[in-house]
Amino acid sequence: MNKVRKYDFLLLAFGASVFLLLHALMETEIIGAFWQLNIILACINIILAASLNLINGFTGQFSIGHAGFMAIGAYVSAIMTVKQGLPFAIAIIAAFAAAAALGFLIGVPTLRLSGDYLAIATLGLSEIIRVCILNTPYIGGASGFMGIPHLTNFPWAFGLMFLTVYLIKNIVNSAHGRALIAVRENEIAAETMGIDAAKYKTLAFTIGAGFAGLGGALFSHYFYLAHPSSFTFMRSFDILTMVVLGGLGSLSGSIIGAIILVFVSAALSDFPEWRMIIYAVTLIALMIFRPQGLLGNKELSEKMLGLLRKKEA
């Protein structure tokens, strides 16, 4: 068994163990309803953070329009289950496909931009999507899309979260992933070496948008509704914060960043007047003392191997 297959097997075994443990604790109600909600929310946020990290961290683009793709997934999946009466699995596939298709259509012209200009373009796109939703009575308009069935549960959220992380990990570790990282490090040098930078930037944007749509589908079918106010700039900012907190270019950093922010927010729910202040101060302190994020661009497995080597030395 080569190293990659062995690592994949260990990752699968670890994911199955975590799932069985958490599922057993939820079934026996040792983990109450409040923390169950936050665990499922953490799974959704990991999907969103990992997909944005593929765009921002591994490909070096600066997108802040993830909430727009999340909204596409939320509304398309709701139409599939409520208006068309289709199974949840079909709705999830449709949400992924619709968000990915829009990501591709928007990505082709806008990815010629870079840096601040790309950030402004993606922010504008997100707002256009939200305003279109606000003015579409078929999906509830400003009142939101009501009556969405509660189909997202822990197995769905954890399974799709694990699948997302696993697929993005394999993309990053493939030859295409090396090309994405080469584009991030130096786009001109990458093109000189024969890498089609525009193609790989569009590919990362399309895949990232698709997984954001997947997160949106889970979100709307857990909270019973899809409302335009759930997909504002602040939602994109929250996802970006998770990525930066964990470390741009680190998939395990995205997981840690999403978990920390969800549970810090939940732990401070009894102090709503202090929550945003503590939240903001924590982020400022992190940017001062650890501007590269908790893991930088390293993966948790690399950090653990480094510690083991130091102990052996």
Secondary structure, DSSP 8 states (H G I E B T S, - for coil): --HHHHHHHHHHHHHHHHHHHHHHHHHTTSS-HHHHHHHHHHHHHHHHHHHHHHHHTSS------HHHHHHHHHHHHHIIIIIS---HHHHHHHHHHHHHHHHHHHHHHHTT--HHHHHHHHHHHHHHHHHHHHT-GGGTGGG-B--------HHHHHHHHHHHHHHHHHHHTSHHHHHHHHHHH-HHHHHHTT--HHHHHHHHHHHHHHHHHHHHHHHHTTSS-B-GGGGSHHHHHHHHHHHHHH-TT-HHHHHHHHHHHHHHHHHTTT-HHHHHHHHHHHHHHHHHH-TT-SSTT--HHHHHHHHHHHHH-
